[in-house]
């Protein structure tokens, strides 16, 4: 009984920890999608809210446009009032001998002591200040102006004569859950993201197909064909993985200038269709395929190309899917190389990462549009990875490291 209980508690603890980490990993994506469906004003709301909300408005007689509703506490009761979009200047007054006791009055209702032509003044803390007649319990009391503020003017929608003054920033607006999917077509129209999305998809597909073709051909050659120096050549080719990309930037860019591919999509495709990692992955998977299958096919008169097409490729779907997934994620999210080789003024050849960089400056006052663009960039590779993860796991568990 104790063993069973310990096992159940252990499993529950493991699931709890895994769920906690899953929630922490998913939370940024949830915030991104939720914010992309908000209005700009909602993104700056305080305290921050996860789900998108819109302010509730109401038609009030005498006003041309609907007024936003706020919750105010009046006589201990929470009630909805409409904000008239008008502010009232408020003066905070106190008696000179008792500055701790203050009174708030609209400045328009307070007059200087002695009138505007001959106002009364006194010296307070070494400064000359004016005196004002403030009504307290029906009597006029001479006071000094301590400070000023501004309060919003609110009215009861059902009783326009009921007017209240309150701080707008500290008042709670009445909101309702909503969403704004129109942010997505708006952000696409704002920076031509449709063209960038098409270019990114084209470049990604061509890079994926190119890397698969070269990786499968190279992996088969290193795994099955025997030629002098094969192993040394494979080790040398594999060693190129250790060369940092920053070392290749200048010579690669000079090569693009020499060929004339600068500011063209070709420069985003051709240099990246060869990959030592993909060749290594395919080679490691191909050597796990029994040689008897290949020998039987050769005895039946099949060519090397037929063997590769009919035996090796169908048997290597997990490895091919893994390579395609990694290549897709890299090509889709590539930023540094497109930034170097594509002119920012050439919007016709922009990819998604470049357009998002420019969008960040153009829509800096609208975080909802920036995150809508980010969602457009993030969701496709996320979907691809979700659908391809079973092939990736199968490849990892079955490929091994045979030599």
N, C-alpha and C positions, 0 to 999 in steps of 0.2 A: 504493500500500500504506500509506504514511504517512497519507494523507488518510482512508482507511477506518478505520485504527486510531484516529485522532484523533476521528472521528465516533462510533465505538463507545464510546470512553472518555468522550466528552462526554455521550452519551446515558446511559451508566451513572451518571455523576456526577449528572445531572439526576434520574434515577429514585431514586438514593440519597437526595438531599436531599428530594425530595417524599415518599418513604417515611418518612424521619425525622420530617418535620413532621406527616405523617398519624398516626404512632404517638404523637407528643406530644399531638396533638389528641384522639385516642381514649383515651389513658391515663386521664384523669379519669372518663370514662364507664365504663371497665372496672373501675376501683376502686369506683365507686358501685355497680354491679351486683354485683360480687363481695362487697363488704361487706354489701349488703342480704341476702345469703344466708348470713351468718355468725351464730353465737351471740354474745350480748353479751360473754362472756369472751374470745372469739377476737378481737374488735375491739380489745381492749386488750393483745393479746399483744405481747411484745417479744423479739426484733426483729419489726417488722411483717411480716405475710405477705399476699400478694395473694390467693391462693386460700383459700376457707374450709376450715378443718380442725376436727375434733373430737378431744377427748382420748380415748385408748383406756383402757378400764377392764377390770378383771378381778375375778372372784369369788374371795374368799379366805376360808378356813374361820375361823370366829370373828367375822366382821364381817357386819353385817346388810345393808350396801349395797356395791355394787361399788366398788373402789378405783382411783384413777387410776394409770397406769403412768408411770414416769420412767426415763430412762437414766442410770445411775451408773457411774463408773469405779472398780472395786474390784480392787486388785492388778494394775493395768495393763490390765484387761479391761472392756470395755463390756458392761453387763448390765442387764436390765430388773428394776426393783424397784417394788413397790406402795407408795404413800404412804398411811400409816395415818390421815392427817388429825390426827395428834398431834405436838406439838412438845416438845422436851426442852430445858430450861434448861441452858446450857453456861457454865462458868466458865473463864476463861483465866488461868492461874496462872504465876508466875515466882519464882525465888529473889530475895531482897532485894538481893543483891550481883551479880546477873546478870539484869537485867530483859529483856535481848534474847532470852533463851532461854525460850520460853513452852511451856506444856503445856495442852491442852484436855481437860477432864474434866466429865462430868455433875455438876451441883451436888449432886444427890441422893447421889452416891458420895463426896463430900468432907466431912470433919468438921473443925470448928475445933480448932486445937491447944489442948489443955487441956480440951476438952469444951465443951458449950454453957453450962454453969454458970460456968465460970471460963476464958473464952477468953484466949489469949495475944495480946498486942498489942505492936507496935513503932512507933517514930516513923520515918516515911519521907518525905523532902522536906518536913519541917515538919508533917506530918499523921500522926495516930495511925491505924494500919491493923491489921486483924486478921490473924492467922497461921492457915494451914490445913495439915493433913496430906495431902499429895498422894502417891499411890503412883507410883513411878518404878522400873521394872525390879525389882519386888517389894519395894522398900524405901520407907519413909515419909520424905518430905522436907518440911521446913517451907517454905511458900511464901506469897506474898501474892496476893490477887485483883487482877489488872490490869484486866480488863474482863469484860463478860458478853455473851452472844449467845444466840440460839435456833436450834436445828437441827431439821429435820423427821425423823420416825422412819419409815424405810423397811424393808420386809421382802421377802424373796424369796417370790413366790407359790407356788413349788414346794417351798420349804423355809422355813416360818415361823420356824424357829430362827435363820436367817441375818438378822440385824438390822443395818442401817447407819444412820448419822446424816449428814445432808447439808443444805446450805442449799437450801430449796425454791425460792426465787426464782432461784437460779443453776443449778438442775438443769434438764435438758432433758426436757420431757414427751413421751411417745410419742403421736403424732397420726396421723390418717388423713384423706384428702381426703373431703369430704362437702359437702352443701348443704342449706339449710333454706328451701324455698319457702313453708313455712307462715308465714314472717314477713309475707308480703303480706296474706293474710286477717287476720292478727293486727293489723297496723297499720290496716287498714280498719275492723276492729271497735273498735279503741282509740279513735279519734276520729271515727267515723262518716264515714269517707272515701268510702263508697259514695254517700251523699247529696251530698257535695261534688263527687264525680266526675260525678254525674248533672246537678247544677246547672251545673257548668263546661261539660259537653258541650252542654247546652241553650242556655246563653248564647252559647257559641262558634258553634253552628250558626245561631242567629238573627242574630247580628252579621254572620256571613259572608254569609248570604242577603240581609240588609238592605243591606249595603255593595255587594254585587254588583248588586242591583236599582237602587239610586240611582246607582252609578257608571256602569253601562251606559246608563241613561236620560240622565244628565247628559252623559256622554261623547258620545253620539250627537247630543244637542242642540247641543253646542258644535262638533262636527265637521261636521255636515251641515245643520242648520237655520240659516237666515239671518234675523236679527232685529236691530233697532237696538241698538247698544251691546254686541253679542255679545263681541267681543274684549276690550273694557274690563272687562266683567263677568267674563270668564274669568281675566284677569290679577288682578283684585281677589280672586276666589275662590281662585286659586292662592296668593296672598300670605298667606292665612290659615295656610298650612303653617308659616310663620315665627313664628307666635305660640307661645311656650312653654306647655306644659301647666300649669305651676305658676301662670301668670297666669289660667288659666281655672278653677282649682279652686274658688275662693271663689264667684264668680258662678254657676258651674254647680251647686255644692252649695246655694246659696240658692234657685236655681230648682227643685231637687229638693224642698226643704222646702216651697216655695210650692205645688207641684203635689201633694205628698203621696206622693212616690215614695221617700223615705228608708227604708232597711231593706227594700227590695223589689228583686226581680230585674229589674224593669222599668227601674230606674235604671242597670243594667249593660248594657242592650241599646239602648234608644231613642236616647240621646245619641250613640251611636257607629255608627249606621247611615249617617251622612253623612261622606264623606271626600273632601277635595280631591285627595289623592294618587291615589285610585282613579279619580276623574273624569278627572284628567290622564292617567293610564295608558290608560284606555279611549279617550279622545279622540285620543291620539297613535297608537293602533293603528287606530282607525276611519278616520283620514284616509289610511291606506295602502291602503285597499280601493278599487279602481277605481270611479270615479263612473259608468262605463258600466253596471255591474251594477245600480246603484240607478235610473238613468234607464230602463233596460229594464224593470225591475219596475214603475216608475210608469206607463209606457206600457201595461203589461198590466193596469193597474187595481189594483195592490197598494197598500195603505195604508202609512203610515209604520210602524205597529206590525208589519205583516206583513213589511216589509223588514227591520226590526230583528230580528224573530224568525227569519226564514228565511234571511237572507243574512249580516247582520253578526255575530250571535251564533255561528253555526256556524264562521264564518271567524276568529273571535277567541278560539278555545279556549285557545291559549297565554297570551294576556293575561289571560283570565278565570281560568285556573289560577294564574297568578302572583299576581293580586290575592287570590284565595281563600287561597293559601298564606300570604301576608303577614298577611292579616286573621286567619286561624286562629291563627298564632303569637302575634300581639298579644293577641287576645281570650283565648286559653288561658292565657297567662302574665301577664295583667294583675293587678297587686297594689295599687298606690297607690289607685286609684279604689275598688275593692271595700273596701279597708281603711277608707276615709273614709265611704262611704255605707251599708255593711252593719255592723250592730252585732255585735261579737264574741260577744255572748251569744246571738244568734239563729242557732243552728247549723243550722236548717232552710234558711236562705238562704245558707249559706257556700259559697264556691267553693274550689277546691283550694288556691290560694295562701294563703288565710286559715287553712284547716285545717292546712296544713304549718307555718305560723308558730306556731300553738298546740301542734302536735305537738312542735315543737322544745323547748318548755318541759316538756311532760308526759313526754316520753321522753328527757330529757337524759342519762340513764344507759344508754340503749340506742341507740347510733349506728346499729346495724343496722336498727332500725325507722325511724329518721329517713331513712336513705338508701333504704329500701324505699319510703317515701312519696315521696321525691324521684324515684325511678325511675318510679313511677306517673305523676308529673307530667311527666317529661321524655320518656318513650318515645313517647306518642301523637303530639306534634308532630314528633318526630324521624322517625317512620315516615311521617307525612304529607309532610314535606319530601323524604324520600328518593324517594317515589313521584311527587312533583310536580316534581322538579328538572328533568326533561327538558323540561317545558312552560315552566319559568322560563327555561332556557337558550335555548329556541326563541324566546321572547318578546323576550329581550334582543337576540338576533341579528337579529330581523326587524322590530322595531317602529320603530327609527330615531327621529329627532327632527324629523320633518317638521312644518311649521306650516301 
